[in-house]
Amino acid sequence: MSEEFIRVADITDIELNQSQSVELSGLDILICHTNNGIFAVEDKCSHADIPLCGGQIIDNFISCPVHGAVFDLTDGSVQSPPAFEDLKTYEVKIEGTSISVKKPVSE
């Protein structure tokens, strides 16, 4: 069974240290453009189920735009409260300027 990657965005559409929310397989996924690459995480703060889209990105970290919880985009881990639960992360593939995300497996 081959791994299926779905094209979700173009790197030229997401400025450095910005993000874009996309829908994939019924899930909201946040594509984040950092100095260290492109990362994909669930677009939902684990503290209050609030979208992370629009949160400040510094290095590999994103902060929730409402309560300020901070997450590491490389592995989804919580870096500061009030969140206590890690984010789900998704595998990304870059081909030229095209960003694809590995199709999430149904849980």
PECORQUI-V314840 format. One record per pair of residues at least 12 apart in sequence whose C-alpha atoms are under 7 Angstrom apart, sorted by the first residue. I is the first residue (numbers start at 1). J is the second residue. D is the distance in whole Angstrom. If there is no record, write none. Layout:
i->I j->J d->D
i->I j->J d->D
This chain:
i->3 j->102 d->7
i->4 j->102 d->6
i->4 j->103 d->6
i->5 j->100 d->6
i->5 j->101 d->5
i->5 j->102 d->4
i->5 j->103 d->6
i->6 j->100 d->5
i->6 j->101 d->5
i->6 j->102 d->6
i->6 j->103 d->6
i->7 j->98 d->7
i->7 j->99 d->6
i->7 j->100 d->4
i->7 j->101 d->7
i->8 j->22 d->7
i->8 j->99 d->6
i->8 j->100 d->5
i->8 j->101 d->7
i->9 j->98 d->6
i->9 j->99 d->5
i->10 j->97 d->6
i->10 j->98 d->5
i->10 j->99 d->6
i->11 j->97 d->5
i->11 j->98 d->6
i->11 j->99 d->6
i->12 j->97 d->7
i->14 j->33 d->6
i->15 j->33 d->7
i->16 j->33 d->5
i->16 j->34 d->6
i->16 j->35 d->7
i->17 j->33 d->5
i->17 j->34 d->5
i->17 j->57 d->5
i->17 j->58 d->7
i->18 j->32 d->6
i->18 j->33 d->6
i->18 j->57 d->7
i->19 j->31 d->5
i->19 j->32 d->4
i->19 j->33 d->6
i->19 j->53 d->6
i->19 j->54 d->7
i->20 j->32 d->7
i->20 j->53 d->7
i->21 j->43 d->7
i->21 j->53 d->6
i->25 j->104 d->7
i->28 j->42 d->6
i->28 j->43 d->5
i->29 j->41 d->6
i->29 j->42 d->5
i->29 j->43 d->5
i->30 j->42 d->6
i->30 j->43 d->5
i->30 j->53 d->7
i->34 j->59 d->6
i->34 j->60 d->6
i->35 j->59 d->6
i->39 j->73 d->6
i->39 j->74 d->7
i->39 j->92 d->7
i->40 j->89 d->6
i->40 j->90 d->5
i->40 j->91 d->7
i->40 j->92 d->7
i->41 j->73 d->7
i->41 j->76 d->7
i->41 j->87 d->6
i->41 j->88 d->6
i->41 j->89 d->4
i->41 j->90 d->6
i->42 j->87 d->6
i->42 j->88 d->6
i->42 j->89 d->6
i->45 j->64 d->7
i->46 j->83 d->6
i->46 j->85 d->6
i->46 j->86 d->7
i->46 j->87 d->7
i->47 j->82 d->6
i->47 j->83 d->4
i->47 j->84 d->7
i->52 j->64 d->5
i->52 j->65 d->6
i->60 j->72 d->6
i->60 j->73 d->5
i->60 j->74 d->7
i->61 j->73 d->6
i->69 j->81 d->5
i->69 j->82 d->6
i->69 j->83 d->6
i->75 j->89 d->6
i->76 j->88 d->6
i->76 j->89 d->6
i->90 j->102 d->7
